């Protein structure tokens, strides 16, 4: 039973990570000329986001939201690492 609970948690984290990466990718497509690759690590997304300096309110909001998603991605990656060890 305990193993099943841990596997379910790991699966849940994986699905949450996929959703975060999808939303982040969508924002980066709107912020970065030429878009972003589909499979991004948090470090790659952060480096890409650091190249963008939008001037309009919508662009600044997109950049802020992308930054928040990167922080969420870092957190969930840590949780996945812990869940995989258990």
PyMOL Python script that loads the backbone (N, CA, C, O; Angstrom):
from pymol import cmd

cmd.read_pdbstr("""\
ATOM      1  N   UNK A   1       0.820  -1.185   0.000  1.00  0.00           N
ATOM      2  CA  UNK A   1       0.000   0.000   0.000  1.00  0.00           C
ATOM      3  C   UNK A   1       0.873   1.262   0.000  1.00  0.00           C
ATOM      4  O   UNK A   1       0.604   2.207  -0.741  1.00  0.00           O
ATOM      5  N   UNK A   2       1.918   1.270   0.835  1.00  0.00           N
ATOM      6  CA  UNK A   2       2.790   2.440   0.923  1.00  0.00           C
ATOM      7  C   UNK A   2       3.470   2.704  -0.417  1.00  0.00           C
ATOM      8  O   UNK A   2       3.595   3.851  -0.846  1.00  0.00           O
ATOM      9  N   UNK A   3       3.906   1.634  -1.072  1.00  0.00           N
ATOM     10  CA  UNK A   3       4.561   1.797  -2.373  1.00  0.00           C
ATOM     11  C   UNK A   3       3.594   2.393  -3.390  1.00  0.00           C
ATOM     12  O   UNK A   3       3.977   3.256  -4.180  1.00  0.00           O
ATOM     13  N   UNK A   4       2.374   1.948  -3.373  1.00  0.00           N
ATOM     14  CA  UNK A   4       1.356   2.471  -4.292  1.00  0.00           C
ATOM     15  C   UNK A   4       1.116   3.969  -4.053  1.00  0.00           C
ATOM     16  O   UNK A   4       0.962   4.740  -5.000  1.00  0.00           O
ATOM     17  N   UNK A   5       1.087   4.363  -2.789  1.00  0.00           N
ATOM     18  CA  UNK A   5       0.906   5.783  -2.452  1.00  0.00           C
ATOM     19  C   UNK A   5       2.070   6.618  -2.980  1.00  0.00           C
ATOM     20  O   UNK A   5       1.867   7.714  -3.504  1.00  0.00           O
ATOM     21  N   UNK A   6       3.274   6.102  -2.842  1.00  0.00           N
ATOM     22  CA  UNK A   6       4.452   6.831  -3.328  1.00  0.00           C
ATOM     23  C   UNK A   6       4.462   6.928  -4.854  1.00  0.00           C
ATOM     24  O   UNK A   6       4.818   7.963  -5.415  1.00  0.00           O
ATOM     25  N   UNK A   7       4.067   5.839  -5.518  1.00  0.00           N
ATOM     26  CA  UNK A   7       4.002   5.853  -6.983  1.00  0.00           C
ATOM     27  C   UNK A   7       2.946   6.851  -7.453  1.00  0.00           C
ATOM     28  O   UNK A   7       3.169   7.593  -8.409  1.00  0.00           O
ATOM     29  N   UNK A   8       1.804   6.865  -6.783  1.00  0.00           N
ATOM     30  CA  UNK A   8       0.749   7.820  -7.144  1.00  0.00           C
ATOM     31  C   UNK A   8       1.230   9.259  -6.965  1.00  0.00           C
ATOM     32  O   UNK A   8       0.949  10.120  -7.800  1.00  0.00           O
ATOM     33  N   UNK A   9       1.950   9.517  -5.883  1.00  0.00           N
ATOM     34  CA  UNK A   9       2.478  10.868  -5.640  1.00  0.00           C
ATOM     35  C   UNK A   9       3.449  11.262  -6.741  1.00  0.00           C
ATOM     36  O   UNK A   9       3.395  12.382  -7.249  1.00  0.00           O
ATOM     37  N   UNK A  10       4.337  10.347  -7.112  1.00  0.00           N
ATOM     38  CA  UNK A  10       5.321  10.618  -8.169  1.00  0.00           C
ATOM     39  C   UNK A  10       4.610  10.912  -9.492  1.00  0.00           C
ATOM     40  O   UNK A  10       4.997  11.824 -10.223  1.00  0.00           O
ATOM     41  N   UNK A  11       3.583  10.144  -9.789  1.00  0.00           N
ATOM     42  CA  UNK A  11       2.805  10.373 -11.018  1.00  0.00           C
ATOM     43  C   UNK A  11       2.119  11.731 -10.992  1.00  0.00           C
ATOM     44  O   UNK A  11       2.098  12.443 -11.996  1.00  0.00           O
ATOM     45  N   UNK A  12       1.559  12.085  -9.845  1.00  0.00           N
ATOM     46  CA  UNK A  12       0.882  13.374  -9.692  1.00  0.00           C
ATOM     47  C   UNK A  12       1.868  14.527  -9.907  1.00  0.00           C
ATOM     48  O   UNK A  12       1.546  15.510 -10.573  1.00  0.00           O
ATOM     49  N   UNK A  13       3.052  14.399  -9.347  1.00  0.00           N
ATOM     50  CA  UNK A  13       4.071  15.430  -9.531  1.00  0.00           C
ATOM     51  C   UNK A  13       4.487  15.540 -10.995  1.00  0.00           C
ATOM     52  O   UNK A  13       4.701  16.639 -11.507  1.00  0.00           O
ATOM     53  N   UNK A  14       4.598  14.406 -11.656  1.00  0.00           N
ATOM     54  CA  UNK A  14       4.957  14.408 -13.079  1.00  0.00           C
ATOM     55  C   UNK A  14       3.919  15.121 -13.923  1.00  0.00           C
ATOM     56  O   UNK A  14       4.263  15.880 -14.829  1.00  0.00           O
ATOM     57  N   UNK A  15       2.655  14.881 -13.632  1.00  0.00           N
ATOM     58  CA  UNK A  15       1.579  15.561 -14.375  1.00  0.00           C
ATOM     59  C   UNK A  15       1.590  17.058 -14.095  1.00  0.00           C
ATOM     60  O   UNK A  15       1.394  17.869 -15.001  1.00  0.00           O
ATOM     61  N   UNK A  16       1.821  17.417 -12.841  1.00  0.00           N
ATOM     62  CA  UNK A  16       1.888  18.842 -12.489  1.00  0.00           C
ATOM     63  C   UNK A  16       3.052  19.510 -13.208  1.00  0.00           C
ATOM     64  O   UNK A  16       2.922  20.635 -13.690  1.00  0.00           O
ATOM     65  N   UNK A  17       4.190  18.820 -13.284  1.00  0.00           N
ATOM     66  CA  UNK A  17       5.369  19.365 -13.974  1.00  0.00           C
ATOM     67  C   UNK A  17       5.068  19.590 -15.451  1.00  0.00           C
ATOM     68  O   UNK A  17       5.447  20.616 -16.016  1.00  0.00           O
ATOM     69  N   UNK A  18       4.396  18.642 -16.067  1.00  0.00           N
ATOM     70  CA  UNK A  18       4.046  18.772 -17.483  1.00  0.00           C
ATOM     71  C   UNK A  18       3.175  20.003 -17.709  1.00  0.00           C
ATOM     72  O   UNK A  18       3.371  20.728 -18.684  1.00  0.00           O
ATOM     73  N   UNK A  19       2.227  20.241 -16.828  1.00  0.00           N
ATOM     74  CA  UNK A  19       1.364  21.416 -16.946  1.00  0.00           C
ATOM     75  C   UNK A  19       2.131  22.716 -16.799  1.00  0.00           C
ATOM     76  O   UNK A  19       1.885  23.672 -17.535  1.00  0.00           O
ATOM     77  N   UNK A  20       3.056  22.758 -15.855  1.00  0.00           N
ATOM     78  CA  UNK A  20       3.871  23.955 -15.643  1.00  0.00           C
ATOM     79  C   UNK A  20       4.729  24.231 -16.865  1.00  0.00           C
ATOM     80  O   UNK A  20       4.800  25.367 -17.334  1.00  0.00           O
ATOM     81  N   UNK A  21       5.383  23.193 -17.384  1.00  0.00           N
ATOM     82  CA  UNK A  21       6.247  23.374 -18.552  1.00  0.00           C
ATOM     83  C   UNK A  21       5.426  23.829 -19.754  1.00  0.00           C
ATOM     84  O   UNK A  21       5.883  24.658 -20.541  1.00  0.00           O
ATOM     85  N   UNK A  22       4.229  23.297 -19.896  1.00  0.00           N
ATOM     86  CA  UNK A  22       3.369  23.690 -21.015  1.00  0.00           C
ATOM     87  C   UNK A  22       3.000  25.172 -20.933  1.00  0.00           C
ATOM     88  O   UNK A  22       3.082  25.890 -21.929  1.00  0.00           O
ATOM     89  N   UNK A  23       2.595  25.627 -19.745  1.00  0.00           N
ATOM     90  CA  UNK A  23       2.244  27.042 -19.576  1.00  0.00           C
ATOM     91  C   UNK A  23       3.461  27.944 -19.772  1.00  0.00           C
ATOM     92  O   UNK A  23       3.368  29.010 -20.380  1.00  0.00           O
ATOM     93  N   UNK A  24       4.591  27.501 -19.253  1.00  0.00           N
ATOM     94  CA  UNK A  24       5.829  28.265 -19.409  1.00  0.00           C
ATOM     95  C   UNK A  24       6.222  28.363 -20.880  1.00  0.00           C
ATOM     96  O   UNK A  24       6.598  29.435 -21.357  1.00  0.00           O
ATOM     97  N   UNK A  25       6.137  27.262 -21.585  1.00  0.00           N
ATOM     98  CA  UNK A  25       6.469  27.247 -23.007  1.00  0.00           C
ATOM     99  C   UNK A  25       5.577  28.206 -23.779  1.00  0.00           C
ATOM    100  O   UNK A  25       6.051  28.926 -24.658  1.00  0.00           O
ATOM    101  N   UNK A  26       4.298  28.219 -23.459  1.00  0.00           N
ATOM    102  CA  UNK A  26       3.356  29.118 -24.138  1.00  0.00           C
ATOM    103  C   UNK A  26       3.741  30.585 -23.917  1.00  0.00           C
ATOM    104  O   UNK A  26       3.722  31.383 -24.854  1.00  0.00           O
ATOM    105  N   UNK A  27       4.090  30.933 -22.678  1.00  0.00           N
ATOM    106  CA  UNK A  27       4.504  32.313 -22.394  1.00  0.00           C
ATOM    107  C   UNK A  27       5.796  32.667 -23.125  1.00  0.00           C
ATOM    108  O   UNK A  27       5.927  33.762 -23.672  1.00  0.00           O
ATOM    109  N   UNK A  28       6.740  31.744 -23.131  1.00  0.00           N
ATOM    110  CA  UNK A  28       8.020  32.017 -23.801  1.00  0.00           C
ATOM    111  C   UNK A  28       7.851  32.171 -25.307  1.00  0.00           C
ATOM    112  O   UNK A  28       8.577  32.935 -25.944  1.00  0.00           O
ATOM    113  N   UNK A  29       6.890  31.443 -25.877  1.00  0.00           N
ATOM    114  CA  UNK A  29       6.618  31.601 -27.309  1.00  0.00           C
ATOM    115  C   UNK A  29       6.172  33.023 -27.625  1.00  0.00           C
ATOM    116  O   UNK A  29       6.471  33.544 -28.699  1.00  0.00           O
ATOM    117  N   UNK A  30       5.466  33.645 -26.705  1.00  0.00           N
ATOM    118  CA  UNK A  30       4.994  35.008 -26.916  1.00  0.00           C
ATOM    119  C   UNK A  30       6.059  36.052 -26.577  1.00  0.00           C
ATOM    120  O   UNK A  30       5.985  37.189 -27.044  1.00  0.00           O
ATOM    121  N   UNK A  31       7.042  35.672 -25.772  1.00  0.00           N
ATOM    122  CA  UNK A  31       8.063  36.626 -25.329  1.00  0.00           C
ATOM    123  C   UNK A  31       9.336  36.600 -26.171  1.00  0.00           C
ATOM    124  O   UNK A  31       9.975  37.633 -26.374  1.00  0.00           O
ATOM    125  N   UNK A  32       9.696  35.430 -26.652  1.00  0.00           N
ATOM    126  CA  UNK A  32      10.995  35.253 -27.313  1.00  0.00           C
ATOM    127  C   UNK A  32      10.803  35.128 -28.820  1.00  0.00           C
ATOM    128  O   UNK A  32      10.058  34.263 -29.282  1.00  0.00           O
ATOM    129  N   UNK A  33      11.467  35.980 -29.584  1.00  0.00           N
ATOM    130  CA  UNK A  33      11.391  35.845 -31.039  1.00  0.00           C
ATOM    131  C   UNK A  33      11.913  34.461 -31.458  1.00  0.00           C
ATOM    132  O   UNK A  33      13.008  34.054 -31.069  1.00  0.00           O
ATOM    133  N   UNK A  34      11.126  33.768 -32.240  1.00  0.00           N
ATOM    134  CA  UNK A  34      11.518  32.428 -32.666  1.00  0.00           C
ATOM    135  C   UNK A  34      11.079  31.347 -31.695  1.00  0.00           C
ATOM    136  O   UNK A  34      11.235  30.160 -31.981  1.00  0.00           O
ATOM    137  N   UNK A  35      10.535  31.735 -30.559  1.00  0.00           N
ATOM    138  CA  UNK A  35      10.006  30.769 -29.606  1.00  0.00           C
ATOM    139  C   UNK A  35      11.066  30.073 -28.777  1.00  0.00           C
ATOM    140  O   UNK A  35      12.216  30.507 -28.712  1.00  0.00           O
ATOM    141  N   UNK A  36      10.658  28.995 -28.152  1.00  0.00           N
ATOM    142  CA  UNK A  36      11.526  28.224 -27.267  1.00  0.00           C
ATOM    143  C   UNK A  36      11.352  26.750 -27.588  1.00  0.00           C
ATOM    144  O   UNK A  36      10.315  26.338 -28.107  1.00  0.00           O
ATOM    145  N   UNK A  37      12.372  25.954 -27.277  1.00  0.00           N
ATOM    146  CA  UNK A  37      12.239  24.525 -27.537  1.00  0.00           C
ATOM    147  C   UNK A  37      11.201  23.932 -26.593  1.00  0.00           C
ATOM    148  O   UNK A  37      10.914  24.490 -25.533  1.00  0.00           O
ATOM    149  N   UNK A  38      10.650  22.808 -26.988  1.00  0.00           N
ATOM    150  CA  UNK A  38       9.516  22.241 -26.270  1.00  0.00           C
ATOM    151  C   UNK A  38       9.893  21.689 -24.897  1.00  0.00           C
ATOM    152  O   UNK A  38       9.123  21.832 -23.948  1.00  0.00           O
ATOM    153  N   UNK A  39      11.044  21.072 -24.776  1.00  0.00           N
ATOM    154  CA  UNK A  39      11.446  20.470 -23.513  1.00  0.00           C
ATOM    155  C   UNK A  39      12.500  21.351 -22.861  1.00  0.00           C
ATOM    156  O   UNK A  39      13.659  21.361 -23.275  1.00  0.00           O
ATOM    157  N   UNK A  40      12.091  22.083 -21.851  1.00  0.00           N
ATOM    158  CA  UNK A  40      12.967  23.040 -21.177  1.00  0.00           C
ATOM    159  C   UNK A  40      13.238  22.629 -19.745  1.00  0.00           C
ATOM    160  O   UNK A  40      12.349  22.155 -19.039  1.00  0.00           O
ATOM    161  N   UNK A  41      14.467  22.816 -19.331  1.00  0.00           N
ATOM    162  CA  UNK A  41      14.755  22.706 -17.902  1.00  0.00           C
ATOM    163  C   UNK A  41      14.526  24.087 -17.302  1.00  0.00           C
ATOM    164  O   UNK A  41      14.390  25.075 -18.024  1.00  0.00           O
ATOM    165  N   UNK A  42      14.485  24.145 -15.996  1.00  0.00           N
ATOM    166  CA  UNK A  42      14.308  25.435 -15.319  1.00  0.00           C
ATOM    167  C   UNK A  42      15.481  26.356 -15.635  1.00  0.00           C
ATOM    168  O   UNK A  42      15.288  27.554 -15.841  1.00  0.00           O
ATOM    169  N   UNK A  43      16.691  25.811 -15.674  1.00  0.00           N
ATOM    170  CA  UNK A  43      17.876  26.636 -15.973  1.00  0.00           C
ATOM    171  C   UNK A  43      17.820  27.190 -17.391  1.00  0.00           C
ATOM    172  O   UNK A  43      18.144  28.357 -17.609  1.00  0.00           O
ATOM    173  N   UNK A  44      17.418  26.378 -18.346  1.00  0.00           N
ATOM    174  CA  UNK A  44      17.328  26.832 -19.730  1.00  0.00           C
ATOM    175  C   UNK A  44      16.268  27.915 -19.871  1.00  0.00           C
ATOM    176  O   UNK A  44      16.476  28.913 -20.560  1.00  0.00           O
ATOM    177  N   UNK A  45      15.132  27.713 -19.217  1.00  0.00           N
ATOM    178  CA  UNK A  45      14.057  28.703 -19.284  1.00  0.00           C
ATOM    179  C   UNK A  45      14.493  30.013 -18.639  1.00  0.00           C
ATOM    180  O   UNK A  45      14.189  31.091 -19.149  1.00  0.00           O
ATOM    181  N   UNK A  46      15.198  29.922 -17.526  1.00  0.00           N
ATOM    182  CA  UNK A  46      15.678  31.123 -16.839  1.00  0.00           C
ATOM    183  C   UNK A  46      16.660  31.892 -17.719  1.00  0.00           C
ATOM    184  O   UNK A  46      16.576  33.116 -17.823  1.00  0.00           O
ATOM    185  N   UNK A  47      17.587  31.180 -18.349  1.00  0.00           N
ATOM    186  CA  UNK A  47      18.555  31.826 -19.232  1.00  0.00           C
ATOM    187  C   UNK A  47      17.846  32.503 -20.403  1.00  0.00           C
ATOM    188  O   UNK A  47      18.207  33.612 -20.797  1.00  0.00           O
ATOM    189  N   UNK A  48      16.852  31.841 -20.947  1.00  0.00           N
ATOM    190  CA  UNK A  48      16.097  32.405 -22.063  1.00  0.00           C
ATOM    191  C   UNK A  48      15.308  33.630 -21.611  1.00  0.00           C
ATOM    192  O   UNK A  48      15.269  34.641 -22.313  1.00  0.00           O
ATOM    193  N   UNK A  49      14.688  33.543 -20.455  1.00  0.00           N
ATOM    194  CA  UNK A  49      13.902  34.659 -19.934  1.00  0.00           C
ATOM    195  C   UNK A  49      14.782  35.873 -19.638  1.00  0.00           C
ATOM    196  O   UNK A  49      14.334  37.010 -19.779  1.00  0.00           O
ATOM    197  N   UNK A  50      16.007  35.643 -19.236  1.00  0.00           N
ATOM    198  CA  UNK A  50      16.928  36.746 -18.943  1.00  0.00           C
ATOM    199  C   UNK A  50      17.314  37.552 -20.179  1.00  0.00           C
ATOM    200  O   UNK A  50      17.863  38.646 -20.055  1.00  0.00           O
ATOM    201  N   UNK A  51      17.036  37.027 -21.361  1.00  0.00           N
ATOM    202  CA  UNK A  51      17.346  37.748 -22.600  1.00  0.00           C
ATOM    203  C   UNK A  51      16.206  38.666 -23.029  1.00  0.00           C
ATOM    204  O   UNK A  51      16.348  39.430 -23.984  1.00  0.00           O
ATOM    205  N   UNK A  52      15.079  38.594 -22.326  1.00  0.00           N
ATOM    206  CA  UNK A  52      13.870  39.324 -22.731  1.00  0.00           C
ATOM    207  C   UNK A  52      13.645  40.522 -21.820  1.00  0.00           C
ATOM    208  O   UNK A  52      13.667  40.403 -20.595  1.00  0.00           O
ATOM    209  N   UNK A  53      13.430  41.674 -22.437  1.00  0.00           N
ATOM    210  CA  UNK A  53      13.113  42.901 -21.700  1.00  0.00           C
ATOM    211  C   UNK A  53      11.923  43.591 -22.372  1.00  0.00           C
ATOM    212  O   UNK A  53      12.100  44.548 -23.126  1.00  0.00           O
ATOM    213  N   UNK A  54      10.713  43.101 -22.096  1.00  0.00           N
ATOM    214  CA  UNK A  54       9.538  43.703 -22.740  1.00  0.00           C
ATOM    215  C   UNK A  54       9.302  45.133 -22.254  1.00  0.00           C
ATOM    216  O   UNK A  54       9.651  45.489 -21.129  1.00  0.00           O
ATOM    217  N   UNK A  55       8.705  45.935 -23.123  1.00  0.00           N
ATOM    218  CA  UNK A  55       8.427  47.336 -22.803  1.00  0.00           C
ATOM    219  C   UNK A  55       6.961  47.570 -22.440  1.00  0.00           C
ATOM    220  O   UNK A  55       6.645  48.486 -21.681  1.00  0.00           O
ATOM    221  N   UNK A  56       6.071  46.742 -22.983  1.00  0.00           N
ATOM    222  CA  UNK A  56       4.643  46.952 -22.739  1.00  0.00           C
ATOM    223  C   UNK A  56       4.188  46.192 -21.493  1.00  0.00           C
ATOM    224  O   UNK A  56       4.875  45.288 -21.018  1.00  0.00           O
ATOM    225  N   UNK A  57       3.037  46.567 -20.981  1.00  0.00           N
ATOM    226  CA  UNK A  57       2.503  45.984 -19.751  1.00  0.00           C
ATOM    227  C   UNK A  57       2.228  44.493 -19.930  1.00  0.00           C
ATOM    228  O   UNK A  57       2.541  43.693 -19.049  1.00  0.00           O
ATOM    229  N   UNK A  58       1.647  44.122 -21.060  1.00  0.00           N
ATOM    230  CA  UNK A  58       1.341  42.705 -21.300  1.00  0.00           C
ATOM    231  C   UNK A  58       2.626  41.876 -21.325  1.00  0.00           C
ATOM    232  O   UNK A  58       2.677  40.790 -20.748  1.00  0.00           O
ATOM    233  N   UNK A  59       3.646  42.379 -21.982  1.00  0.00           N
ATOM    234  CA  UNK A  59       4.921  41.674 -22.045  1.00  0.00           C
ATOM    235  C   UNK A  59       5.577  41.548 -20.688  1.00  0.00           C
ATOM    236  O   UNK A  59       6.131  40.501 -20.352  1.00  0.00           O
ATOM    237  N   UNK A  60       5.516  42.612 -19.909  1.00  0.00           N
ATOM    238  CA  UNK A  60       6.086  42.574 -18.555  1.00  0.00           C
ATOM    239  C   UNK A  60       5.329  41.578 -17.685  1.00  0.00           C
ATOM    240  O   UNK A  60       5.925  40.869 -16.875  1.00  0.00           O
ATOM    241  N   UNK A  61       4.015  41.531 -17.860  1.00  0.00           N
ATOM    242  CA  UNK A  61       3.205  40.578 -17.097  1.00  0.00           C
ATOM    243  C   UNK A  61       3.532  39.147 -17.505  1.00  0.00           C
ATOM    244  O   UNK A  61       3.648  38.265 -16.655  1.00  0.00           O
ATOM    245  N   UNK A  62       3.681  38.920 -18.810  1.00  0.00           N
ATOM    246  CA  UNK A  62       4.074  37.585 -19.285  1.00  0.00           C
ATOM    247  C   UNK A  62       5.428  37.172 -18.702  1.00  0.00           C
ATOM    248  O   UNK A  62       5.614  36.030 -18.283  1.00  0.00           O
ATOM    249  N   UNK A  63       6.356  38.110 -18.685  1.00  0.00           N
ATOM    250  CA  UNK A  63       7.695  37.815 -18.152  1.00  0.00           C
ATOM    251  C   UNK A  63       7.613  37.485 -16.666  1.00  0.00           C
ATOM    252  O   UNK A  63       8.267  36.550 -16.206  1.00  0.00           O
ATOM    253  N   UNK A  64       6.825  38.233 -15.920  1.00  0.00           N
ATOM    254  CA  UNK A  64       6.663  37.972 -14.490  1.00  0.00           C
ATOM    255  C   UNK A  64       6.039  36.595 -14.260  1.00  0.00           C
ATOM    256  O   UNK A  64       6.494  35.834 -13.405  1.00  0.00           O
ATOM    257  N   UNK A  65       4.990  36.281 -15.033  1.00  0.00           N
ATOM    258  CA  UNK A  65       4.337  34.982 -14.905  1.00  0.00           C
ATOM    259  C   UNK A  65       5.295  33.846 -15.259  1.00  0.00           C
ATOM    260  O   UNK A  65       5.311  32.810 -14.594  1.00  0.00           O
ATOM    261  N   UNK A  66       6.084  34.044 -16.298  1.00  0.00           N
ATOM    262  CA  UNK A  66       7.069  33.030 -16.679  1.00  0.00           C
ATOM    263  C   UNK A  66       8.082  32.820 -15.560  1.00  0.00           C
ATOM    264  O   UNK A  66       8.470  31.687 -15.274  1.00  0.00           O
ATOM    265  N   UNK A  67       8.505  33.902 -14.933  1.00  0.00           N
ATOM    266  CA  UNK A  67       9.435  33.802 -13.816  1.00  0.00           C
ATOM    267  C   UNK A  67       8.825  33.007 -12.663  1.00  0.00           C
ATOM    268  O   UNK A  67       9.500  32.177 -12.054  1.00  0.00           O
ATOM    269  N   UNK A  68       7.566  33.256 -12.365  1.00  0.00           N
ATOM    270  CA  UNK A  68       6.862  32.516 -11.319  1.00  0.00           C
ATOM    271  C   UNK A  68       6.789  31.022 -11.662  1.00  0.00           C
ATOM    272  O   UNK A  68       6.988  30.171 -10.795  1.00  0.00           O
ATOM    273  N   UNK A  69       6.506  30.716 -12.921  1.00  0.00           N
ATOM    274  CA  UNK A  69       6.420  29.319 -13.340  1.00  0.00           C
ATOM    275  C   UNK A  69       7.789  28.631 -13.240  1.00  0.00           C
ATOM    276  O   UNK A  69       7.868  27.450 -12.902  1.00  0.00           O
ATOM    277  N   UNK A  70       8.852  29.367 -13.532  1.00  0.00           N
ATOM    278  CA  UNK A  70      10.195  28.790 -13.397  1.00  0.00           C
ATOM    279  C   UNK A  70      10.458  28.428 -11.937  1.00  0.00           C
ATOM    280  O   UNK A  70      11.015  27.369 -11.648  1.00  0.00           O
ATOM    281  N   UNK A  71      10.063  29.298 -11.028  1.00  0.00           N
ATOM    282  CA  UNK A  71      10.238  29.003  -9.603  1.00  0.00           C
ATOM    283  C   UNK A  71       9.409  27.775  -9.201  1.00  0.00           C
ATOM    284  O   UNK A  71       9.873  26.940  -8.424  1.00  0.00           O
ATOM    285  N   UNK A  72       8.203  27.667  -9.721  1.00  0.00           N
ATOM    286  CA  UNK A  72       7.379  26.491  -9.450  1.00  0.00           C
ATOM    287  C   UNK A  72       8.029  25.233 -10.012  1.00  0.00           C
ATOM    288  O   UNK A  72       7.994  24.174  -9.386  1.00  0.00           O
ATOM    289  N   UNK A  73       8.622  25.357 -11.195  1.00  0.00           N
ATOM    290  CA  UNK A  73       9.290  24.227 -11.825  1.00  0.00           C
ATOM    291  C   UNK A  73      10.473  23.747 -10.990  1.00  0.00           C
ATOM    292  O   UNK A  73      10.669  22.542 -10.825  1.00  0.00           O
ATOM    293  N   UNK A  74      11.252  24.671 -10.470  1.00  0.00           N
ATOM    294  CA  UNK A  74      12.383  24.307  -9.604  1.00  0.00           C
ATOM    295  C   UNK A  74      11.872  23.549  -8.380  1.00  0.00           C
ATOM    296  O   UNK A  74      12.440  22.527  -7.994  1.00  0.00           O
ATOM    297  N   UNK A  75      10.813  24.047  -7.781  1.00  0.00           N
ATOM    298  CA  UNK A  75      10.241  23.409  -6.596  1.00  0.00           C
ATOM    299  C   UNK A  75       9.727  22.013  -6.906  1.00  0.00           C
ATOM    300  O   UNK A  75       9.997  21.069  -6.163  1.00  0.00           O
ATOM    301  N   UNK A  76       8.997  21.882  -7.988  1.00  0.00           N
ATOM    302  CA  UNK A  76       8.421  20.571  -8.307  1.00  0.00           C
ATOM    303  C   UNK A  76       9.512  19.583  -8.711  1.00  0.00           C
ATOM    304  O   UNK A  76       9.391  18.390  -8.429  1.00  0.00           O
ATOM    305  N   UNK A  77      10.572  20.053  -9.364  1.00  0.00           N
ATOM    306  CA  UNK A  77      11.682  19.165  -9.706  1.00  0.00           C
ATOM    307  C   UNK A  77      12.337  18.614  -8.441  1.00  0.00           C
ATOM    308  O   UNK A  77      12.725  17.447  -8.402  1.00  0.00           O
ATOM    309  N   UNK A  78      12.460  19.444  -7.414  1.00  0.00           N
ATOM    310  CA  UNK A  78      13.010  18.982  -6.126  1.00  0.00           C
ATOM    311  C   UNK A  78      12.092  17.932  -5.504  1.00  0.00           C
ATOM    312  O   UNK A  78      12.564  16.922  -4.982  1.00  0.00           O
ATOM    313  N   UNK A  79      10.797  18.168  -5.557  1.00  0.00           N
ATOM    314  CA  UNK A  79       9.831  17.214  -4.996  1.00  0.00           C
ATOM    315  C   UNK A  79       9.870  15.887  -5.742  1.00  0.00           C
ATOM    316  O   UNK A  79       9.765  14.824  -5.131  1.00  0.00           O
ATOM    317  N   UNK A  80      10.020  15.950  -7.059  1.00  0.00           N
ATOM    318  CA  UNK A  80      10.108  14.727  -7.861  1.00  0.00           C
ATOM    319  C   UNK A  80      11.361  13.947  -7.486  1.00  0.00           C
ATOM    320  O   UNK A  80      11.327  12.721  -7.384  1.00  0.00           O
ATOM    321  N   UNK A  81      12.451  14.649  -7.283  1.00  0.00           N
ATOM    322  CA  UNK A  81      13.699  14.011  -6.890  1.00  0.00           C
ATOM    323  C   UNK A  81      13.529  13.271  -5.561  1.00  0.00           C
ATOM    324  O   UNK A  81      13.979  12.134  -5.416  1.00  0.00           O
ATOM    325  N   UNK A  82      12.885  13.916  -4.602  1.00  0.00           N
ATOM    326  CA  UNK A  82      12.646  13.302  -3.291  1.00  0.00           C
ATOM    327  C   UNK A  82      11.711  12.096  -3.437  1.00  0.00           C
ATOM    328  O   UNK A  82      11.958  11.043  -2.849  1.00  0.00           O
ATOM    329  N   UNK A  83      10.648  12.249  -4.215  1.00  0.00           N
ATOM    330  CA  UNK A  83       9.682  11.162  -4.396  1.00  0.00           C
ATOM    331  C   UNK A  83      10.318   9.968  -5.094  1.00  0.00           C
ATOM    332  O   UNK A  83       9.952   8.825  -4.822  1.00  0.00           O
ATOM    333  N   UNK A  84      11.261  10.222  -5.987  1.00  0.00           N
ATOM    334  CA  UNK A  84      11.930   9.141  -6.701  1.00  0.00           C
ATOM    335  C   UNK A  84      12.859   8.377  -5.755  1.00  0.00           C
ATOM    336  O   UNK A  84      13.000   7.160  -5.866  1.00  0.00           O
ATOM    337  N   UNK A  85      13.488   9.093  -4.831  1.00  0.00           N
ATOM    338  CA  UNK A  85      14.386   8.447  -3.864  1.00  0.00           C
ATOM    339  C   UNK A  85      13.627   7.543  -2.908  1.00  0.00           C
ATOM    340  O   UNK A  85      14.138   6.504  -2.488  1.00  0.00           O
ATOM    341  N   UNK A  86      12.405   7.940  -2.562  1.00  0.00           N
ATOM    342  CA  UNK A  86      11.626   7.158  -1.593  1.00  0.00           C
ATOM    343  C   UNK A  86      11.072   5.982  -2.279  1.00  0.00           C
ATOM    344  O   UNK A  86      10.378   5.176  -1.659  1.00  0.00           O
TER     345      UNK A  86
END
""", "prot")
cmd.dss("prot")
cmd.show_as("cartoon", "prot")
cmd.util.cbc("prot")
cmd.orient("prot")
